Structures are given as structure tokens and as C-alpha cells.
Amino acid sequence: IQGPATTAPEAAASGRWLLDLGADAHRSAEWLAALELAWEVPREGSHLRARVEASADLKQWQPVTDAALLDVPGVGAASGERLVQRRIEWPAAAPALRYLRLSLQPSTQLTGVQA
């Protein structure tokens, strides 16, 4: 999947996002390796805590992974250097299910997601 994170405004307020990988996504020979997130970063930077869960039916959810994400000024901040980690690695043993629920703390407005 790739594209802008267009969803209801309440998703940004709650910090929870639902991703639909499609009915046949889990049958692909090239299953998900990672999620790359994009968000507007304040000048002082941001630190996020991400949790990903997976479901086949939107009723029962299985935890997949937790990750620390950041985009902050680096040591050479005056020259524009930044320390960036926007990628959530997908564990090899994680279930291949259609729906992903992404929770971010603090809640953040995503501008894009790439898998």
C-alpha cells in the first residue's frame, strides 16, 4: 500500500488508524516487510510510540509489534541535520492478515503510509 493517510478527523484525534491491505494482500508472495509513516514534524521534532495490531475480521485483534519513531534535530541541527526513524519493521513471524490497526502516542496526524 502507498498513499496519503486520508481518514476521518477523529482518527487523528484518537491517534488510531485503520489500514486495509485488501482481500488478497495476505496471499502475496511478497508480504509486508515494513510500514513507513509520514507526518508533519514541528521544528523542535517529534517522538512517537507506535503499536500495530492485525485482524482478519475487524473483531479480534492480535498484537504485531511496537516501535519508537522519531524525527528530531540532530547534532548539526544548525546545518539542517536530523535524526529520523519513521519505519516500523514487520516481524517475520507476524500474522498475514487483511486489516492493520496502528496506534500512535501522542496522537499525530499522518500524511502518508507506505508498505
C-alpha positions as CSV (number, residue, x, y, z in Angstrom):
1,I,0.0,0.0,0.0
2,Q,1.1,3.5,-0.6
3,G,-0.6,6.8,-0.4
4,P,-1.8,9.7,1.7
5,A,-3.4,8.9,5.0
6,T,-6.9,10.1,4.3
7,T,-9.3,9.2,7.0
8,A,-11.8,10.6,9.4
9,P,-10.7,13.5,11.6
10,E,-11.4,11.5,14.7
11,A,-8.6,9.1,13.8
12,A,-6.0,11.8,14.1
13,A,-7.5,13.0,17.4
14,S,-7.5,9.4,18.8
15,G,-4.1,8.5,17.4
16,R,-5.6,5.3,15.9
17,W,-5.6,4.4,12.2
18,L,-7.1,1.5,10.3
19,L,-5.3,0.2,7.2
20,D,-7.0,-2.2,4.8
21,L,-4.4,-4.2,2.9
22,G,-7.1,-5.7,0.6
23,A,-8.8,-9.1,0.5
24,D,-5.9,-10.9,-1.2
25,A,-3.0,-9.0,0.3
26,H,-2.1,-11.8,2.7
27,R,-1.8,-14.2,-0.3
28,S,1.0,-12.2,-1.9
29,A,4.4,-13.9,-2.2
30,E,5.9,-10.5,-1.1
31,W,4.3,-10.0,2.2
32,L,4.7,-6.8,4.2
33,A,8.3,-6.0,5.2
34,A,7.7,-2.7,7.0
35,L,5.4,0.3,7.3
36,E,6.9,3.7,6.5
37,L,5.0,6.6,8.1
38,A,4.9,10.3,7.1
39,W,3.7,13.1,9.4
40,E,4.1,16.8,9.8
41,V,7.0,17.4,12.2
42,P,7.2,20.5,14.3
43,R,10.5,22.4,14.2
44,E,11.6,21.0,17.6
45,G,11.0,17.5,16.3
46,S,8.7,14.7,17.5
47,H,9.0,11.3,19.3
48,L,6.2,8.8,18.8
49,R,5.3,5.4,20.2
50,A,3.6,3.1,17.6
51,R,1.7,-0.1,18.2
52,V,0.5,-2.3,15.3
53,E,-2.2,-5.0,15.6
54,A,-3.7,-7.2,12.9
55,S,-7.1,-8.7,12.2
56,A,-8.9,-10.8,9.6
57,D,-12.4,-9.7,10.6
58,L,-12.1,-6.3,12.5
59,K,-13.3,-8.0,15.6
60,Q,-10.4,-10.0,17.0
61,W,-7.0,-8.2,17.1
62,Q,-3.6,-9.7,17.5
63,P,-0.6,-7.6,18.6
64,V,2.1,-7.5,15.9
65,T,4.8,-5.0,17.0
66,D,5.7,-1.9,18.9
67,A,8.1,0.7,17.7
68,A,9.7,4.0,18.6
69,L,9.5,6.6,15.8
70,L,11.2,10.0,15.7
71,D,12.2,13.0,13.6
72,V,14.3,15.4,15.7
73,P,17.1,17.9,15.0
74,G,20.5,16.2,15.1
75,V,23.8,17.2,16.4
76,G,24.4,19.5,13.5
77,A,20.9,21.0,13.7
78,A,22.1,24.4,12.6
79,S,23.0,22.8,9.3
80,G,19.7,21.1,9.0
81,E,20.7,17.6,10.1
82,R,18.0,15.4,11.6
83,L,17.8,12.1,13.3
84,V,14.9,10.2,11.6
85,Q,13.3,6.8,12.2
86,R,9.9,6.6,10.5
87,R,10.0,2.9,9.7
88,I,8.1,0.1,11.6
89,E,9.8,-3.2,10.8
90,W,7.4,-6.2,10.3
91,P,8.4,-9.3,12.3
92,A,8.9,-12.4,10.2
93,A,6.5,-14.4,12.5
94,A,3.7,-11.8,12.4
95,P,0.3,-12.9,11.0
96,A,-0.5,-12.1,7.4
97,L,-4.0,-10.6,7.9
98,R,-6.0,-8.1,5.9
99,Y,-6.5,-5.3,8.5
100,L,-3.9,-3.4,10.5
101,R,-4.7,-1.1,13.4
102,L,-2.0,1.5,14.0
103,S,-2.0,3.4,17.3
104,L,0.3,6.4,17.8
105,Q,1.1,8.2,21.1
106,P,1.0,11.1,21.3
107,S,-1.8,11.2,18.7
108,T,-0.4,12.5,15.4
109,Q,-1.9,13.4,12.0
110,L,-0.4,11.1,9.4
111,T,0.2,12.5,5.9
112,G,1.1,9.2,4.3
113,V,1.8,5.5,4.8
114,Q,3.8,3.2,2.6
115,A,4.1,-0.6,3.0
